[in-house]
């Protein structure tokens, strides 16, 4: 990987990050969009619901088709996290 690779990736993928932010499906911290994070050649999507994640992935797929971007599915991971209080009532003492 060349010295310019991270810079070129950022320039090339900036349109995708803007598209994801405009769609509004990712997570937000206050008023700041935090649903898509990019560094070097990595991209992280953070969504509050499975529907939001599916929508964001579809946007990435369309962007990849339009701009000839190839995402490496073998490097992809999905982590599902439930809010801490989701199961709170299940363990209540009687």
N, CA, C and O of each residue as an XYZ file, in Angstrom:
376
protein
N       0.838     -1.172      0.000
C       0.000      0.000      0.000
C       0.887      1.239      0.000
O       1.817      1.342      0.799
N       0.602      2.162     -0.880
C       1.413      3.367     -0.999
C       1.101      4.391      0.069
O       0.101      4.296      0.780
N       1.987      5.379      0.164
C       1.843      6.444      1.147
C       0.558      7.238      0.911
O      -0.061      7.699      1.870
N       0.153      7.403     -0.329
C      -1.046      8.176     -0.646
C      -2.342      7.385     -0.516
O      -3.422      7.973     -0.585
N      -2.266      6.084     -0.331
C      -3.473      5.249     -0.304
C      -4.524      5.721      0.699
O      -5.691      5.834      0.323
N      -4.171      6.004      1.962
C      -5.199      6.470      2.904
C      -5.836      7.795      2.468
O      -7.041      7.989      2.631
N      -5.034      8.691      1.922
C      -5.555      9.984      1.472
C      -6.497      9.794      0.292
O      -7.580     10.377      0.255
N      -6.086      8.981     -0.668
C      -6.932      8.729     -1.837
C      -8.225      8.017     -1.433
O      -9.290      8.313     -1.974
N      -8.136      7.086     -0.492
C      -9.341      6.416      0.003
C     -10.301      7.439      0.597
O     -11.499      7.405      0.317
N      -9.782      8.342      1.412
C     -10.631      9.359      2.044
C     -11.303     10.245      1.002
O     -12.490     10.553      1.118
N     -10.555     10.652     -0.007
C     -11.133     11.486     -1.062
C     -12.198     10.721     -1.838
O     -13.244     11.274     -2.175
N     -11.936      9.476     -2.114
C     -12.831      8.659     -2.919
C     -14.086      8.278     -2.151
O     -15.172      8.237     -2.730
N     -13.959      8.002     -0.872
C     -15.077      7.501     -0.083
C     -15.850      8.627      0.601
O     -16.888      8.373      1.212
N     -15.365      9.857      0.511
C     -16.031     10.990      1.145
C     -17.478     11.142      0.663
O     -18.356     11.503      1.446
N     -17.723     10.873     -0.600
C     -19.081     10.946     -1.131
C     -20.011      9.948     -0.454
O     -21.176     10.256     -0.200
N     -19.505      8.761     -0.163
C     -20.304      7.750      0.530
C     -20.622      8.206      1.949
O     -21.751      8.053      2.413
N     -19.639      8.760      2.632
C     -19.863      9.230      3.996
C     -20.914     10.341      4.020
O     -21.761     10.380      4.913
N     -20.857     11.238      3.044
C     -21.849     12.313      2.951
C     -23.234     11.742      2.657
O     -24.227     12.189      3.232
N     -23.301     10.761      1.770
C     -24.571     10.111      1.434
C     -25.186      9.437      2.653
O     -26.386      9.561      2.897
N     -24.371      8.732      3.412
C     -24.860      8.059      4.615
C     -25.355      9.066      5.658
O     -26.371      8.840      6.315
N     -24.637     10.163      5.802
C     -25.062     11.190      6.760
C     -26.384     11.820      6.336
O     -27.269     12.023      7.168
N     -26.522     12.127      5.056
C     -27.768     12.723      4.552
C     -28.957     11.777      4.712
O     -30.078     12.228      4.949
N     -28.725     10.484      4.586
C     -29.804      9.508      4.732
C     -30.345      9.504      6.158
O     -31.529      9.243      6.370
N     -29.486      9.792      7.137
C     -29.917      9.936      8.520
C     -30.249      8.651      9.252
O     -30.877      8.704     10.309
N     -29.853      7.499      8.733
C     -30.203      6.231      9.373
C     -29.203      5.776     10.429
O     -29.542      4.916     11.242
N     -28.013      6.304     10.451
C     -27.004      5.858     11.406
C     -27.187      6.481     12.768
O     -28.119      7.254     12.991
N     -26.296      6.140     13.679
C     -26.346      6.675     15.037
C     -25.863      8.122     15.079
O     -25.086      8.570     14.236
N     -26.344      8.822     16.076
C     -25.943     10.205     16.297
C     -25.496     10.363     17.748
O     -26.039      9.720     18.647
N     -24.516     11.212     17.965
C     -24.085     11.583     19.303
C     -24.387     13.067     19.412
O     -23.684     13.899     18.839
N     -25.435     13.389     20.151
C     -25.923     14.770     20.160
C     -26.410     15.104     18.762
O     -27.235     14.385     18.197
N     -25.908     16.181     18.210
C     -26.266     16.578     16.845
C     -25.268     16.075     15.803
O     -25.429     16.352     14.614
N     -24.241     15.338     16.232
C     -23.188     14.881     15.319
C     -23.497     13.474     14.803
O     -23.817     12.572     15.578
N     -23.395     13.305     13.495
C     -23.587     12.000     12.883
C     -22.392     11.118     13.215
O     -21.248     11.506     12.978
N     -22.649      9.944     13.759
C     -21.581      8.999     14.099
C     -21.903      7.622     13.534
O     -21.482      6.609     14.093
N     -22.638      7.577     12.445
C     -23.069      6.310     11.866
C     -22.108      5.694     10.884
O     -22.250      4.521     10.540
N     -21.127      6.457     10.420
C     -20.141      5.922      9.481
C     -18.780      6.509      9.822
O     -18.580      7.723      9.763
N     -17.863      5.649     10.173
C     -16.508      6.054     10.528
C     -15.543      5.433      9.534
O     -15.651      4.248      9.220
N     -14.606      6.221      9.037
C     -13.645      5.714      8.061
C     -12.232      6.085      8.494
O     -11.980      7.193      8.967
N     -11.314      5.130      8.322
C      -9.904      5.368      8.610
C      -9.085      4.450      7.711
O      -9.370      3.258      7.589
N      -8.080      5.017      7.094
C      -7.239      4.285      6.138
C      -8.155      3.618      5.114
O      -8.828      4.319      4.358
N      -8.202      2.294      5.067
C      -9.097      1.633      4.102
C     -10.214      0.873      4.806
O     -10.756     -0.088      4.261
N     -10.558      1.305      6.019
C     -11.612      0.649      6.794
C     -12.827      1.558      6.916
O     -12.705      2.782      6.979
N     -13.988      0.942      6.947
C     -15.248      1.663      7.105
C     -16.088      0.932      8.142
O     -16.263     -0.284      8.056
N     -16.608      1.667      9.125
C     -17.447      1.107     10.171
C     -18.812      1.771     10.072
O     -18.904      2.998     10.030
N     -19.871      0.971     10.036
C     -21.236      1.474     10.052
C     -21.840      1.186     11.414
O     -21.725      0.071     11.924
N     -22.484      2.184     12.007
C     -23.116      2.032     13.315
C     -24.566      2.469     13.174
O     -24.850      3.609     12.806
N     -25.476      1.554     13.470
C     -26.898      1.835     13.297
C     -27.682      1.440     14.541
O     -27.317      0.485     15.227
N     -28.762      2.168     14.839
C     -29.548      1.872     16.043
C     -30.507      0.697     15.895
O     -30.977      0.159     16.897
N     -30.808      0.290     14.657
C     -31.750     -0.816     14.428
C     -31.269     -1.674     13.261
O     -30.495     -1.201     12.429
N     -31.715     -2.920     13.187
C     -31.376     -3.746     12.017
C     -31.875     -3.127     10.711
O     -31.196     -3.224      9.688
N     -33.050     -2.494     10.729
C     -33.568     -1.838      9.525
C     -32.636     -0.713      9.068
O     -32.350     -0.581      7.878
N     -32.165      0.095     10.022
C     -31.245      1.183      9.686
C     -29.945      0.622      9.099
O     -29.419      1.167      8.129
N     -29.430     -0.458      9.679
C     -28.204     -1.065      9.160
C     -28.421     -1.594      7.754
O     -27.579     -1.398      6.877
N     -29.545     -2.262      7.534
C     -29.856     -2.783      6.204
C     -29.915     -1.648      5.186
O     -29.391     -1.775      4.079
N     -30.546     -0.549      5.556
C     -30.645      0.604      4.660
C     -29.272      1.184      4.359
O     -28.982      1.528      3.213
N     -28.435      1.293      5.366
C     -27.085      1.829      5.167
C     -26.264      0.912      4.275
O     -25.514      1.385      3.421
N     -26.399     -0.395      4.465
C     -25.674     -1.343      3.611
C     -26.142     -1.254      2.169
O     -25.332     -1.366      1.249
N     -27.433     -1.056      1.960
C     -27.958     -0.888      0.593
C     -27.400      0.380     -0.052
O     -27.081      0.380     -1.241
N     -27.279      1.456      0.720
C     -26.684      2.688      0.196
C     -25.226      2.455     -0.192
O     -24.769      2.952     -1.222
N     -24.499      1.706      0.625
C     -23.105      1.377      0.306
C     -23.028      0.545     -0.972
O     -22.149      0.752     -1.809
N     -23.953     -0.391     -1.107
C     -23.985     -1.248     -2.292
C     -24.220     -0.417     -3.554
O     -23.542     -0.612     -4.563
N     -25.172      0.501     -3.497
C     -25.443      1.357     -4.663
C     -24.261      2.264     -4.980
O     -23.918      2.463     -6.145
N     -23.636      2.818     -3.932
C     -22.470      3.677     -4.127
C     -21.341      2.879     -4.780
O     -20.669      3.367     -5.689
N     -21.141      1.656     -4.310
C     -20.094      0.796     -4.877
C     -20.363      0.518     -6.357
O     -19.441      0.541     -7.172
N     -21.616      0.259     -6.698
C     -21.963      0.033     -8.106
C     -21.719      1.275     -8.947
O     -21.178      1.185    -10.049
N     -22.115      2.433     -8.434
C     -21.983      3.687     -9.182
C     -20.534      4.120     -9.367
O     -20.193      4.706    -10.394
N     -19.673      3.838     -8.383
C     -18.298      4.341     -8.409
C     -17.243      3.243     -8.488
O     -16.064      3.489     -8.236
N     -17.664      2.045     -8.836
C     -16.735      0.914     -9.002
C     -15.875      0.653     -7.765
O     -14.675      0.399     -7.868
N     -16.509      0.720     -6.603
C     -15.837      0.412     -5.340
C     -16.116     -1.052     -5.028
O     -17.237     -1.528     -5.206
N     -15.098     -1.763     -4.563
C     -15.268     -3.163     -4.187
C     -15.047     -3.278     -2.684
O     -13.967     -2.971     -2.179
N     -16.084     -3.723     -1.974
C     -15.957     -3.985     -0.544
C     -15.620     -5.452     -0.360
O     -16.229     -6.316     -0.992
N     -14.652     -5.738      0.503
C     -14.214     -7.109      0.744
C     -15.083     -7.733      1.831
O     -14.878     -7.482      3.019
N     -16.047     -8.539      1.422
C     -16.962     -9.176      2.361
C     -16.286    -10.109      3.343
O     -16.809    -10.334      4.435
N     -15.130    -10.661      2.982
C     -14.438    -11.581      3.892
C     -13.875    -10.853      5.114
O     -13.584    -11.487      6.128
N     -13.718     -9.531      5.026
C     -13.229     -8.742      6.157
C     -14.373     -8.166      6.984
O     -14.136     -7.531      8.011
N     -15.605     -8.383      6.546
C     -16.765     -7.766      7.191
C     -17.208     -8.538      8.425
O     -17.159     -9.767      8.454
N     -17.633     -7.816      9.423
C     -18.145     -8.390     10.667
C     -19.400     -7.631     11.060
O     -19.571     -6.467     10.698
N     -20.274     -8.293     11.798
C     -21.486     -7.660     12.309
C     -21.584     -7.960     13.791
O     -21.467     -9.112     14.211
N     -21.799     -6.924     14.579
C     -21.953     -7.078     16.023
C     -23.309     -6.497     16.392
O     -23.609     -5.351     16.059
N     -24.128     -7.288     17.080
C     -25.443     -6.841     17.529
C     -25.394     -6.672     19.034
O     -24.995     -7.582     19.761
N     -25.800     -5.511     19.490
C     -25.778     -5.216     20.923
C     -27.161     -4.751     21.355
O     -27.771     -3.899     20.708
N     -27.649     -5.317     22.454
C     -28.931     -4.904     23.005
C     -28.681     -3.920     24.140
O     -27.674     -4.032     24.838
N     -29.577     -2.959     24.336
C     -29.428     -2.043     25.474
C     -29.394     -2.820     26.779
O     -30.029     -3.868     26.902
N     -28.663     -2.315     27.737
C     -28.490     -2.991     29.029
C     -29.823     -3.283     29.707
O     -29.984     -4.342     30.313
N     -30.780     -2.362     29.615
C     -32.029     -2.528     30.337
C     -33.055     -3.396     29.601
O     -34.165     -3.572     30.104
N     -32.725     -3.937     28.441
C     -33.656     -4.756     27.669
C     -34.130     -5.969     28.466
O     -35.305     -6.330     28.403
N     -33.240     -6.590     29.200
C     -33.570     -7.806     29.928
C     -33.709     -7.553     31.432
O     -33.702     -8.501     32.217
N     -33.833     -6.312     31.835
C     -33.855     -5.965     33.262
C     -35.025     -6.614     33.978
O     -34.862     -7.111     35.092
N     -36.190     -6.623     33.370
C     -37.366     -7.185     34.041
C     -37.285     -8.699     34.194
O     -37.915     -9.260     35.091
N     -36.545     -9.349     33.365
C     -36.439    -10.795     33.401
C     -35.795    -11.276     34.699
O     -36.134    -12.356     35.185
N     -34.873    -10.495     35.272
C     -34.134    -10.927     36.438
C     -34.554    -10.203     37.713
O     -33.812    -10.200     38.695
N     -35.729     -9.593     37.707
C     -36.210     -8.891     38.889
C     -36.501     -9.869     40.012
O     -37.071    -10.939     39.795
N     -36.104     -9.487     41.205
C     -36.419    -10.313     42.366
C     -37.867    -10.117     42.750
O     -38.397     -9.009     42.670
N     -38.508    -11.198     43.168
C     -39.929    -11.139     43.551
C     -40.047    -11.197     45.054
O     -41.155    -11.161     45.589
